Each structure stands twice: as structure tokens, then as C-alpha cells.
Amino acid sequence: MLKTYEKYIVKNFFSKIVLLSIIFLSLIIILSVLEEISFFKDLKVNFILPYLITFLGAPITLFEIFPFIFLISTQFLFYDLFKKDELILLKTNGLSNMKIIKILFFSSFIIGVFTVLIFYNAASKLKFFYLDIKNDYSRDNKYLAVVTDSGLWLKDEINEKTLIVKANYMKDNFLIDVVINEFNKDFNLNRTIQSNKINISNELWVVNDPTITEKNITEKDSKNFRLQTSFNTEIINSLFSNISTLNLLELFDLKKDYEKLGYSSKEIQIHLLNLFTTPIFYGILTVLSSIIMFNVNRNKSLFFHAIFGVLMSVIIYYINFIFNSLGNNGEIPAVASILIPLICLTIFSIIGLIRINEK
């Protein structure tokens, strides 16, 4: 059971997180709504729509900057404690610097757990609705890519034709065991193309040894057949890249489907690992920020602490970004891309705790 002064710290810390979250959410909405108004300006839509989808997309952006919010919240908490001399009062009640850090660490960890299990799952679903609405008005809605347990499915509209492509799986620049149904503008079947392997490195696909069925006549062609599409390897990968629209259970299901089809699941693995380590990451950031605050000049202004927090956040963000990119590109294992930055932050925190200023 927490004592009164421990509850006071937790309450103040949580209130700082809520306040900063509201401030940053407001900024996200203001900046995003301008972008959405620009997107819809030439389209005949209800004037409310840009504002509506802004609110749908904003929560997931807020989730992405939560580490920054935790850093700044910790610094603002200590700024208040220093300014009002409350830290002295807390220490007279037997609360050491180390114990304050311990309280903040576990508070951050618990908030992090709820953030992932509740806030992220809700925000990802809202992001799904956001993209679903926006895709209806996007120029790119003419093509679609979906992975199911039966394989990879593509829809493409090009030259007044619709192509429905089904492949067992994708490997490097090739689709394997492919069936393509080609429909005319009235959606009547023109022909069916079957192939064991299709090179999709560019939009002009190279179909190896195709079997073509047209008007109930099936012909086997030993020559490579070329088919113009809107897809290449890069475009297909980009259509699968928005995993922030999936909640935890959906991410697990998609990872299984990818592995079953032989499709790379590294990006999903890294995203899941990021989510699982989020509570400990928030905790370590709070510890690191607390250690710094105990060792900086306590007479510095609020502006100084805010700028210092921003610089720390930028550095940590780019370190994470670099290692995540290395993991996604397969240059280092997915687990290493998450754990290396986390271990480095932990080591810095431990060193700081050993040398902590108890004055």
C-alpha cells in the first residue's frame, strides 16, 4: 500500500502525463486537420469529414510520441518539486532519491502496460477506420493487396481491365504458384493466366511458362509472357507496411500467415517486440530522466528542462530508428534491433543510479 507522500508523487506524475498528452494531442489535431483539408479540397465531401478523420488518426500518432511525453513529464515533475521545495519535505519523511526513482519507474511501467493493452489497441482500430475512409478517396484505391491463410491476393485496375491475382506466396522479386483472372470493364472474364513463377521486380511482369485459358481454350506457352500491371515488389511491400492499424491479436495472426506463406515477418516481429518492451522502455526513460534531474542545476528554468527533454527524445528516437531499420533490412536480428538500444539505456541508467546525487 502506498503511503500518502508516495501517492502524491504518483498522482503528480500521472497528471503531468495527462496534461502533456492533451497538449500534444491538440497540436497533432491542429496540424493534421490542415493536411486533411488540403487532401479533400478538390473532392466533393461533407465539410465535417476532414475533421472527423483527423480525430480517428490522431491517437496512434500520440502513442508514437509517448516516450517523449514520459521524459518531459518526469522533468516537469521534478521542476515542480524543486521550485516548491517539496523534495526537502519528502526527504524529511524518509523518501530518498533512489526511492523516488523506484516509485516513478513502477508507475511508468504500469502506465505503459495499460497504454499498450488498452490505448494502443483502441488507437490502432481508429487508424484502420481512418485509412479505410481515406482510401475511398485516394488515387491508389484502384489496387489492393491482402494476405490470408490461403495466400497473397492482389487487385489491380489498369487499361480498363481488372486483374485479380492469387499467389501461394511471395519470395524476393517473385510470386510463386500464381493464378491471374483478367476481367474487362464490365467485369466479364477475359482470360485466366497460370504460372509457377512470375518476376514482379517492375510493373511489367515476366510470367514464366504461362498456361492461358481464353474462351474455354487452354494453351501452354513455353515462352515468357509479359503482363503490364500497377504493381512491383516495392509497391506490394508498401501496401503491407501499415501494421499500426492492427491490434495485438491481429498482429499475431498476420505474423502466422506471413510465415506460412514464406513472406518476411521481420517488420511485424520488430513491431511486436517494440510493443512488448514499451512498459520497460517507459520505465527506463523515466529513470534516466530522473537521474539527470537530480544532477542538473535546480535553478534552471522550465524552458531549459523542456529543451533538454526534447534533445534527449530526439537522440533516443534516432538511435531506435537506426536499429529498427537495421532489423527490418535483415542486417541484424529482429530481437537485437530492439534489445540493443534498451540495454544501452539500461546500462546508462545503472551507472547513473550508482553515482546518484542524494543531496
C-alpha positions in Angstrom: 0.0 0.0 0.0 1.4 3.4 -1.0 1.9 6.0 1.7 0.5 9.5 1.4 3.6 11.1 0.0 4.2 8.3 -2.4 0.6 8.7 -3.7 1.4 12.4 -4.1 4.3 11.7 -6.4 2.3 9.1 -8.4 -0.7 11.5 -8.7 1.5 14.4 -9.8 3.4 12.3 -12.3 0.2 11.0 -13.8 -1.3 14.4 -14.0 1.7 15.7 -15.9 1.4 12.8 -18.4 -2.3 13.5 -18.9 -1.7 17.3 -19.3 1.1 16.9 -21.8 -0.9 14.2 -23.7 -3.8 16.6 -24.1 -1.4 19.4 -25.2 0.3 17.2 -27.8 -2.9 15.6 -29.0 -4.3 19.1 -29.6 -1.2 20.0 -31.6 -1.4 16.8 -33.6 -5.1 17.5 -34.4 -4.4 21.1 -35.5 -1.5 20.1 -37.8 -3.3 17.1 -39.1 -6.6 18.8 -39.9 -4.8 21.3 -42.1 -3.3 18.3 -44.1 -6.7 16.6 -44.4 -8.4 19.8 -45.6 -5.7 20.1 -48.3 -6.3 16.5 -49.2 -10.1 16.9 -49.6 -10.1 20.4 -51.1 -10.8 19.2 -54.6 -13.2 16.5 -53.6 -17.0 16.8 -53.1 -17.3 15.7 -49.5 -19.1 16.9 -46.3 -17.0 19.7 -44.7 -17.0 17.7 -41.4 -15.1 14.7 -43.0 -11.6 16.2 -42.7 -12.2 17.0 -39.1 -13.7 13.5 -38.4 -10.8 11.5 -39.9 -8.3 13.8 -38.1 -9.7 12.6 -34.8 -9.5 9.0 -36.0 -5.8 9.2 -37.0 -4.5 11.4 -34.1 -4.4 8.8 -31.2 -1.9 6.4 -32.9 0.4 9.4 -33.6 0.1 10.3 -29.9 1.1 6.8 -29.0 4.2 7.1 -31.1 5.4 10.2 -29.1 4.5 8.8 -25.6 8.2 8.2 -24.9 8.8 11.9 -25.4 5.9 12.7 -23.1 7.2 10.5 -20.3 10.6 12.2 -20.5 9.2 15.7 -20.4 6.6 14.7 -17.7 9.4 13.5 -15.4 11.4 16.7 -15.9 8.3 18.9 -15.2 7.5 16.8 -12.1 11.0 17.4 -10.7 10.9 21.1 -11.7 7.8 21.5 -9.6 9.3 19.6 -6.6 12.4 21.8 -6.8 10.6 25.0 -7.2 8.2 24.4 -4.3 10.9 22.8 -2.1 8.7 19.8 -1.8 11.6 17.5 -2.3 13.0 18.6 1.0 9.7 17.8 2.7 9.6 14.4 1.0 13.1 13.6 2.3 12.2 14.5 5.9 9.6 11.8 5.6 12.3 9.3 4.7 12.0 9.3 1.0 15.4 9.1 -0.7 16.2 10.0 -4.3 16.5 6.3 -5.0 13.1 5.5 -3.7 11.5 8.4 -5.7 13.1 6.9 -8.8 11.8 3.5 -7.9 8.2 4.9 -7.5 8.4 6.6 -10.8 9.8 3.5 -12.6 7.0 1.3 -11.4 4.4 4.0 -12.2 5.8 4.3 -15.7 5.8 0.5 -16.2 2.2 0.1 -15.1 1.0 3.0 -17.2 3.0 1.5 -20.1 1.2 -1.8 -19.7 -2.3 -0.1 -19.8 -1.1 2.1 -22.7 -0.2 -1.0 -24.8 -3.2 -3.2 -23.9 -5.9 -0.6 -24.0 -4.8 2.7 -25.6 -2.8 1.1 -28.5 -5.5 -1.5 -29.3 -8.1 1.3 -29.5 -5.8 3.7 -31.4 -4.9 1.0 -34.0 -8.6 0.3 -34.7 -9.3 4.0 -35.1 -6.3 4.2 -37.5 -7.8 1.4 -39.5 -11.1 3.3 -39.9 -9.1 6.4 -40.8 -7.3 4.7 -43.6 -10.4 2.9 -44.7 -12.3 6.2 -45.2 -9.3 8.0 -46.7 -8.6 5.1 -49.2 -12.1 5.6 -50.6 -11.0 9.0 -51.9 -7.4 8.1 -52.7 -6.0 7.7 -56.2 -4.4 4.4 -55.0 -7.7 2.6 -54.3 -7.5 1.1 -57.8 -5.2 -1.6 -56.4 -5.3 -3.6 -53.3 -3.1 -6.3 -51.6 -4.2 -8.7 -48.9 -2.5 -11.7 -47.2 -4.8 -14.5 -46.0 -4.2 -18.1 -44.9 -4.9 -19.2 -48.5 -2.2 -17.0 -50.0 -1.4 -13.5 -51.3 -4.3 -11.7 -53.2 -3.8 -8.6 -55.4 -6.4 -6.5 -57.2 -5.3 -4.2 -60.0 -7.2 -1.9 -62.3 -5.2 -0.9 -65.4 -6.1 -0.1 -69.1 -9.8 -0.7 -68.5 -9.1 -4.1 -67.1 -9.3 -5.6 -63.7 -6.7 -8.2 -62.6 -7.4 -10.5 -59.6 -4.1 -12.2 -58.7 -3.7 -15.1 -56.3 -0.3 -16.4 -55.4 0.6 -19.1 -52.8 3.4 -16.9 -51.5 6.0 -14.2 -52.4 9.7 -14.8 -52.4 12.1 -11.9 -53.1 11.0 -10.5 -56.5 8.8 -13.4 -57.5 5.3 -14.6 -57.0 5.1 -18.4 -56.7 2.2 -20.6 -57.9 0.1 -17.8 -59.4 -3.4 -17.6 -60.9 -4.4 -14.4 -62.6 -8.1 -13.7 -63.6 -8.4 -10.9 -66.1 -11.8 -9.1 -66.4 -13.0 -6.4 -68.8 -14.6 -3.1 -67.8 -18.0 -4.9 -67.4 -16.3 -7.4 -65.2 -16.7 -10.3 -67.6 -13.8 -12.8 -67.5 -11.4 -12.3 -70.4 -8.9 -14.9 -69.6 -7.1 -16.8 -66.9 -3.3 -17.0 -66.6 -1.5 -19.6 -64.6 2.2 -19.8 -63.8 4.6 -21.4 -61.4 6.7 -18.2 -61.1 6.3 -14.5 -62.0 9.0 -11.9 -61.9 7.5 -8.7 -60.4 10.7 -6.6 -60.0 9.0 -3.9 -62.1 5.4 -3.1 -63.3 5.9 -5.2 -66.5 5.7 -8.7 -65.0 7.5 -11.5 -66.6 5.3 -14.6 -66.5 7.4 -17.8 -66.8 5.9 -20.8 -68.8 2.3 -19.5 -68.6 -0.9 -21.6 -69.2 -3.5 -19.3 -70.6 -7.2 -20.1 -70.7 -9.3 -17.9 -73.0 -12.8 -18.6 -74.3 -12.6 -22.1 -72.8 -9.5 -22.8 -74.8 -6.3 -23.6 -72.7 -2.9 -23.2 -74.2 0.5 -23.8 -72.7 3.2 -21.3 -73.8 6.8 -22.2 -73.3 7.9 -18.6 -73.9 7.9 -16.0 -71.2 4.8 -13.8 -71.2 4.8 -10.1 -70.3 1.9 -8.5 -68.4 1.5 -4.8 -67.7 0.4 -4.1 -64.1 0.5 -1.3 -61.5 2.5 -3.5 -59.0 6.1 -4.2 -58.4 7.9 -5.6 -55.4 8.3 -2.2 -53.7 4.6 -1.3 -54.1 3.4 -4.6 -52.7 5.7 -4.3 -49.7 4.5 -0.7 -49.1 0.8 -1.9 -49.1 1.7 -4.3 -46.3 3.7 -1.9 -44.3 1.0 -0.1 -42.3 0.8 -2.5 -39.4 0.0 0.2 -37.0 -3.7 -0.4 -38.0 -3.6 -3.9 -36.4 -4.2 -4.7 -32.7 -2.1 -7.2 -30.8 -4.2 -10.3 -31.7 -4.3 -9.3 -35.4 -0.6 -8.8 -35.5 -0.1 -12.4 -34.2 -2.5 -13.7 -36.8 -0.8 -11.8 -39.6 2.7 -13.0 -38.4 1.5 -16.6 -38.7 0.0 -16.0 -42.1 3.3 -14.4 -43.3 5.4 -17.3 -42.0 3.1 -19.8 -43.6 3.3 -18.2 -46.9 7.1 -17.7 -46.7 6.7 -13.9 -46.6 9.1 -12.0 -44.4 7.6 -11.2 -41.0 10.6 -9.2 -39.7 8.7 -5.9 -39.6 5.8 -7.5 -37.6 8.3 -9.1 -35.2 10.0 -5.8 -34.6 6.7 -4.0 -34.1 5.5 -6.7 -31.6 8.8 -6.6 -29.8 8.5 -2.8 -29.6 5.1 -3.1 -28.1 6.1 -5.8 -25.6 9.1 -3.8 -24.4 7.1 -0.5 -24.3 6.4 -0.6 -20.5 10.1 -1.3 -19.6 11.1 1.3 -22.1 8.9 3.9 -20.5 10.3 2.9 -17.1 13.9 3.2 -18.1 13.3 6.6 -19.8 11.8 7.8 -16.6 14.7 6.6 -14.6 17.2 8.2 -16.9 15.3 11.5 -16.9 15.1 11.4 -13.1 18.9 10.8 -12.7 19.6 13.7 -14.9 17.2 16.0 -13.0 18.9 15.1 -9.7 22.2 16.1 -11.1 21.4 19.3 -13.1 21.3 22.8 -11.7 18.0 23.0 -10.0 17.8 26.8 -10.6 17.5 26.3 -14.4 14.2 27.5 -16.0 11.3 25.3 -17.2 12.3 26.3 -20.7 15.7 24.8 -20.2 14.3 21.5 -18.9 11.8 21.3 -21.9 14.6 21.9 -24.4 16.8 19.4 -22.7 14.0 16.8 -22.8 13.4 17.5 -26.5 17.1 16.9 -27.3 17.1 13.6 -25.3 14.0 12.5 -27.0 15.4 13.2 -30.5 18.7 11.4 -29.7 16.8 8.3 -28.3 14.4 8.4 -31.2 17.1 8.3 -33.9 19.0 5.5 -32.0 15.8 3.4 -32.0 15.1 4.3 -35.7 18.6 3.3 -36.8 18.5 -0.1 -35.0 14.9 -0.8 -36.2 15.9 -0.1 -39.8 18.8 -2.4 -39.4 16.5 -5.1 -38.1 13.9 -4.5 -40.9 16.6 -4.8 -43.5 17.9 -8.1 -42.0 21.3 -6.7 -41.2 20.9 -7.6 -37.6 18.4 -10.0 -35.9 15.0 -8.5 -35.1 15.5 -9.2 -31.3 18.8 -7.4 -31.4 17.3 -4.3 -33.1 15.0 -3.8 -30.1 17.2 -5.1 -27.2 20.5 -3.2 -28.1 19.1 0.3 -27.6 17.2 -0.9 -24.5 20.3 -2.5 -23.0 22.3 0.7 -23.7 19.8 2.8 -21.9 19.7 0.4 -19.0 23.5 0.5 -18.7 23.5 4.3 -18.6 20.7 4.2 -16.1 22.5 1.8 -13.8 25.7 3.9 -14.0 23.6 6.9 -13.1 21.9 5.1 -10.2 25.3 4.1 -8.8 26.5 7.7 -8.9 23.2 9.3 -8.0 23.3 12.6 -6.1 21.5 12.1 -2.7 21.9 15.7 -1.7 
